[in-house]
């Protein structure tokens, strides 16, 4: 990331992702669903109750028997507590709520704890990261482990640490989730992308976040 992009990210008055954070704050306090409840009715002030939450996701859900990401957790709260329909993946509303919740963990270290329950899913994510796929027969690790710091089509290859999602990409001219970025990569290597919320994506998210343990949350980050 260039110094100019870093400066945009670190200044809340110039970071365009903060527009989604502000929308998320409004949604947090707005009643929804047949239960006529707001997120704040259960969780109170997000600055306190949500501090550190995003740094722990994806997290294991005992009822489902597998990890869920932050977007899925928000939708489970909507359908289960607010009795409201789930928000569509990549919708402005879901991105805004996710960004608002994740913003409360900004500058805190990512802390993905692995135990016997989620270890199989971590292993599945690791296997996906290192598996060649698509018509180009490439693995994530070939770019982001073996060749990070080099350039591909003029763009710097990062180490793929998902510290700032949802983030604002200048290429997108908007906010997007980690799964949107993963789908872009799969399409780029001519592989079949998974659907949003697919278990394969959540496993890969778990591995990527675990791989970034100790790094600080940057949401909403800004990237080229």
Secondary structure as GFF3:
##gff-version 3
##sequence-region A 1 224
A	DSSP	alpha_helix	3	10	.	.	.	ID=ss1
A	DSSP	alpha_helix	18	28	.	.	.	ID=ss2
A	DSSP	alpha_helix	39	43	.	.	.	ID=ss3
A	DSSP	alpha_helix	46	49	.	.	.	ID=ss4
A	DSSP	three_ten_helix	54	56	.	.	.	ID=ss5
A	DSSP	beta_strand	59	61	.	.	.	ID=ss6
A	DSSP	beta_strand	66	68	.	.	.	ID=ss7
A	DSSP	alpha_helix	70	77	.	.	.	ID=ss8
A	DSSP	pi_helix	78	82	.	.	.	ID=ss9
A	DSSP	alpha_helix	92	103	.	.	.	ID=ss10
A	DSSP	alpha_helix	119	130	.	.	.	ID=ss11
A	DSSP	alpha_helix	140	144	.	.	.	ID=ss12
A	DSSP	beta_strand	151	152	.	.	.	ID=ss13
A	DSSP	beta_strand	155	156	.	.	.	ID=ss14
A	DSSP	beta_strand	167	169	.	.	.	ID=ss15
A	DSSP	beta_strand	174	176	.	.	.	ID=ss16
A	DSSP	alpha_helix	178	188	.	.	.	ID=ss17
A	DSSP	alpha_helix	199	211	.	.	.	ID=ss18
A	DSSP	beta_strand	222	223	.	.	.	ID=ss19
###
